[in-house]
């Protein structure tokens, strides 16, 4: 199947790069927007965009045809929280994964890894990703630009540049003599004015979404700090994603107008209700505590296994939306719409913004 997907992508990319049309004759076409399956459809692609799709689409004379008559075709997936230039191996014995990672990997190596992972993602059906930091000195921008220029295969990439946070980024307690090595991939910003400047720096160096970390230290961002980032980013047409787990830090993020909360392990029902009211998306990254231990990211600030599992379960069993029409609208974007918040790990336009119509098998209106 991997070989089939890679071959299909290569044929489509090659043909569309030459400005040619391609017709895909499939066995079945899944349309999540309508919940329908079309048998024996034809998907007509022109200049890299879908012009028509359905059982009654005629194939123009002379168009190259890709025969997938025995296969199922569905829209490409979208991952709203990735770190494609970053690797997560187990922490070296008696060492910190983060120290090895931050001090021993160049931006060039990160860029090469990002290009490799971008191709793997595309081969496995992901057509768009939102890459939210930990990319060295703007390796994520380099990867996005290389893919957009057609030099390397990859999905649509929405990238954040360096993560903006209070002093120290996501590091803790290093000796002053070591210097501020975290600034290789974090921007220290401790006042609204510093946050605005950091947002502008990221935009200057190619960020297409803004990422902040709000609660990785005891000195957390306040509502006015978040609001400064949101105001500056929205002026430039960019969304704001904020790493936060819960509590009053999450309340400040929501009231500050952030577009999405990343992680949100300890969001309580009242915070989820507030997110619904303010239109804040939840980008969940739920995985076991032991995985976090494996790459040395755990300190006193992180939850234990039983607490994390219980919190996530409590958060995720909230009733579905009573507003059926609203739920259907969100389902059209491959989003699970809950009563108190909108969950958006694998979604399209809402948190991606610039991803446009990626993820839909239908005529595209997106322009570049």
C-alpha positions in Angstrom: 0.0 0.0 0.0 2.9 2.4 0.8 4.3 1.7 -2.6 0.9 2.4 -4.2 0.5 5.7 -2.4 4.0 6.8 -3.2 3.6 5.9 -6.8 0.3 7.7 -7.1 1.8 10.8 -5.5 4.8 10.6 -7.9 2.6 10.3 -10.9 0.3 13.2 -9.8 3.3 15.4 -8.9 5.1 14.7 -12.2 2.1 15.3 -14.4 0.9 18.4 -12.6 4.4 19.9 -12.6 4.2 19.7 -16.3 0.8 21.4 -16.3 -0.9 18.3 -17.4 -4.3 16.9 -16.4 -4.6 13.6 -14.6 -7.7 11.4 -14.1 -7.8 8.9 -11.2 -10.3 6.0 -11.8 -11.0 4.6 -8.3 -13.0 1.8 -6.9 -14.6 3.8 -4.1 -14.5 7.4 -3.0 -15.2 8.4 0.6 -16.7 11.8 1.2 -16.6 12.6 5.0 -18.5 15.9 4.4 -21.6 14.0 3.3 -21.0 10.6 4.8 -21.4 9.1 1.4 -19.4 6.5 -0.6 -19.3 6.8 -4.4 -18.6 3.7 -6.3 -16.5 3.7 -9.4 -15.7 7.5 -9.3 -13.4 9.5 -11.5 -11.3 12.3 -9.9 -10.0 14.8 -12.4 -6.9 16.8 -11.4 -5.7 19.9 -13.3 -2.5 21.8 -12.3 -2.4 20.1 -8.9 -6.0 20.9 -8.0 -9.1 18.7 -8.1 -11.4 20.0 -10.8 -14.2 17.4 -10.5 -14.9 14.2 -8.7 -17.8 11.8 -8.9 -19.4 8.8 -10.7 -20.4 10.9 -13.8 -17.2 12.8 -14.4 -16.0 12.3 -18.0 -12.4 11.8 -18.8 -11.2 14.2 -21.5 -9.4 12.8 -24.4 -5.6 12.5 -24.1 -5.6 12.8 -20.3 -3.3 10.4 -18.4 -5.4 7.9 -16.4 -4.3 6.3 -13.1 -6.1 3.1 -12.5 -7.1 2.5 -8.9 -10.2 0.5 -9.7 -9.7 -1.9 -6.8 -8.8 0.8 -4.2 -10.6 3.1 -1.8 -9.8 6.9 -2.0 -10.4 9.4 0.8 -9.3 12.9 1.6 -5.8 13.5 2.8 -5.4 13.7 6.6 -4.3 16.8 8.4 -2.2 16.8 11.6 -2.5 20.1 13.6 0.4 19.4 16.0 3.7 18.1 14.7 7.4 18.7 15.1 8.8 17.3 11.9 12.3 18.5 12.3 12.6 17.0 15.7 13.3 13.4 16.7 12.1 11.7 19.9 14.5 8.8 20.7 14.7 7.5 24.3 16.9 9.7 26.5 20.5 8.5 26.6 21.5 6.6 29.9 22.0 9.1 32.8 21.6 12.0 30.4 18.9 14.4 29.4 17.4 14.0 25.9 16.8 17.7 25.7 20.4 18.6 26.4 21.7 16.3 23.7 19.0 17.5 21.4 19.5 21.2 21.9 23.3 21.2 22.0 24.3 18.6 19.4 22.0 19.1 16.4 22.5 21.8 13.8 19.8 23.6 12.0 21.1 21.9 8.8 20.5 18.4 10.3 17.1 19.5 11.5 16.2 20.7 8.0 17.3 17.4 6.5 15.2 15.5 9.0 12.2 17.7 8.3 12.4 17.1 4.6 12.7 13.3 5.2 9.7 13.4 7.6 7.7 15.6 5.2 8.0 13.0 2.5 7.1 10.2 4.9 4.0 12.1 6.0 2.9 12.6 2.4 3.4 9.0 1.5 1.2 8.0 4.4 -1.7 10.2 3.5 -1.1 13.5 5.3 -1.6 16.5 3.0 -1.2 19.2 5.5 0.5 19.7 8.9 0.8 22.4 11.4 4.4 22.3 12.7 4.6 24.0 16.1 8.2 24.7 17.0 11.3 22.9 18.2 12.9 23.4 14.8 16.3 25.0 15.7 17.0 28.2 13.9 14.0 28.3 11.6 14.5 24.9 10.0 10.8 24.6 9.7 10.7 27.6 7.4 13.4 26.1 5.2 11.5 22.8 5.0 8.2 24.6 4.1 9.8 26.7 1.4 11.7 23.8 -0.1 8.4 21.8 -0.4 6.5 24.9 -1.8 9.2 25.4 -4.4 8.7 21.8 -5.5 12.3 20.8 -4.7 11.1 18.0 -2.3 7.8 16.2 -1.8 5.8 17.0 1.2 2.4 18.2 2.5 1.2 21.7 3.0 3.1 23.0 6.0 2.0 25.7 8.4 5.0 26.5 10.6 5.5 28.5 13.8 9.2 29.3 13.8 10.6 29.6 17.3 8.4 29.0 20.3 7.7 32.2 22.3 7.8 31.8 26.1 8.8 33.4 29.4 12.5 33.4 30.2 14.0 30.0 29.7 11.6 28.6 27.2 10.8 25.0 28.3 14.0 24.5 30.1 14.5 24.5 33.9 17.4 25.3 36.3 20.5 25.4 34.2 23.6 27.0 35.6 24.2 30.6 34.5 27.6 29.7 33.1 25.9 27.5 30.4 24.4 30.5 28.7 21.0 30.8 27.1 21.4 27.9 24.8 17.6 27.4 24.6 17.4 30.5 22.5 18.5 28.3 19.6 14.8 27.5 19.3 12.9 29.6 21.8 12.3 33.4 22.1 12.4 34.8 25.6 9.6 37.3 26.0 8.4 38.5 29.4 6.3 41.6 28.7 3.6 42.4 26.2 6.0 44.6 24.2 8.6 41.8 24.2 5.9 39.3 23.1 4.9 41.6 20.2 8.5 41.9 19.1 8.9 38.1 19.2 5.8 37.6 17.1 7.2 40.1 14.5 10.6 38.3 14.5 8.9 35.0 13.8 6.8 36.5 11.0 9.9 38.1 9.5 11.7 34.7 9.4 8.8 32.9 7.8 6.4 31.7 10.4 2.8 31.1 9.2 1.3 30.4 12.7 2.5 31.7 16.1 3.2 29.4 19.0 3.5 30.3 22.6 4.2 28.2 25.7 2.2 29.5 28.7 2.8 27.3 31.7 6.1 25.5 31.6 7.4 27.5 34.6 6.1 29.1 37.8 6.0 32.5 36.0 3.2 31.9 33.6 1.7 34.2 30.9 -1.2 36.4 31.9 -4.2 37.3 29.9 -2.7 40.6 28.8 0.4 38.7 27.6 -1.7 36.4 25.4 -3.7 39.2 24.1 -0.6 41.1 22.9 0.5 38.0 20.9 -3.0 37.5 19.5 -3.4 41.1 18.5 0.0 41.2 16.8 -0.5 37.9 15.0 -4.1 38.5 13.9 -3.0 41.8 12.4 -0.7 39.8 10.1 -3.4 37.2 9.4 -1.8 34.4 11.5 -3.4 32.2 14.1 -2.1 31.8 17.6 -1.5 28.4 19.3 -0.6 28.1 23.0 0.9 25.2 24.9 -1.0 25.0 28.1 -2.3 22.1 30.3 -5.0 23.7 32.4 -5.7 25.8 35.5 -5.5 29.5 35.6 -2.9 29.6 32.9 -5.4 28.0 30.5 -8.1 30.5 31.6 -5.7 33.4 30.7 -5.0 31.8 27.3 -8.7 31.5 26.5 -9.6 35.0 27.7 -6.6 36.3 25.9 -8.1 35.2 22.6 -5.8 32.4 21.5 -7.1 30.4 18.5 -6.1 27.0 20.0 -4.9 25.3 23.1 -2.2 22.7 22.6 -2.4 19.6 24.9 -5.0 20.8 27.5 -4.6 17.7 29.7 -6.2 19.3 32.7 -9.0 21.4 31.2 -12.0 21.3 33.5 -15.6 21.5 32.4 -15.8 25.2 33.2 -12.7 25.9 31.1 -14.1 23.8 28.3 -17.4 25.7 28.4 -15.4 28.9 28.3 -13.5 27.6 25.2 -16.8 26.9 23.5 -18.0 30.4 24.3 -14.8 32.0 23.0 -14.4 29.8 20.0 -11.1 28.3 21.2 -10.0 25.0 19.6 -8.5 22.1 21.5 -5.5 20.4 19.8 -5.1 17.3 21.9 -1.8 15.4 22.1 -2.9 12.7 24.5 -0.2 10.0 25.1 1.0 8.0 28.0 3.2 9.5 30.7 5.8 6.8 30.1 6.4 8.2 26.6 7.3 11.5 28.1 9.7 9.8 30.5 11.3 8.1 27.6 12.7 11.3 26.1 13.5 13.0 29.4 10.8 15.7 29.4 9.4 15.0 32.8 9.9 17.1 35.9 7.8 18.2 38.8 5.5 20.2 36.5 4.3 17.1 34.6 1.4 14.8 35.7 1.8 11.3 36.8 0.3 8.5 34.7 -2.9 7.9 36.8 -3.6 11.6 37.1 -3.0 12.2 33.3 -5.1 9.2 32.3 -8.0 10.2 34.5 -7.9 13.9 33.5 -7.9 13.1 29.8 -10.7 10.5 30.2 -12.8 13.0 32.1 -12.3 15.7 29.5 -13.1 13.4 26.6 -16.3 11.8 27.8 -18.3 15.0 27.7 -21.6 14.7 25.8 -21.6 15.5 22.1 -23.0 18.9 20.9 -26.7 19.3 21.3 -26.7 21.6 18.3 -26.9 18.9 15.5 -26.4 21.4 12.7 -23.2 22.8 14.3 -21.9 19.2 14.9 -22.5 18.3 11.3 -20.7 21.5 10.2 -17.7 20.6 12.2 -17.8 16.9 11.0 -17.5 18.3 7.5 -14.0 19.5 8.6 -13.2 16.1 10.1 -13.6 17.6 13.6 -15.0 16.0 16.7 -17.3 18.7 18.1 -17.9 18.2 21.8 -20.3 20.0 24.0 -17.8 22.1 25.7 -14.9 22.5 23.3 -13.9 21.7 19.7 -11.2 19.0 19.4 -8.9 19.6 16.6 -5.9 17.2 16.3 -6.7 16.1 12.8 -8.6 19.0 11.1 -8.4 21.4 8.2 -9.2 25.1 7.9 -10.0 26.1 11.5 -6.6 25.9 13.2 -4.6 25.7 9.9 -6.0 28.9 8.4 -3.7 29.0 5.4 -4.3 25.3 4.6 -7.4 26.4 2.7 -9.4 23.6 1.2 -6.8 20.9 1.8 -8.3 17.7 3.0 -11.4 17.7 0.8 -12.0 15.7 -2.3 -13.9 18.3 -4.3 -13.2 21.1 -6.7 -10.7 23.4 -5.1 -11.1 27.1 -4.7 -7.7 27.6 -3.1 -5.4 30.1 -4.8 -1.7 30.6 -4.2 
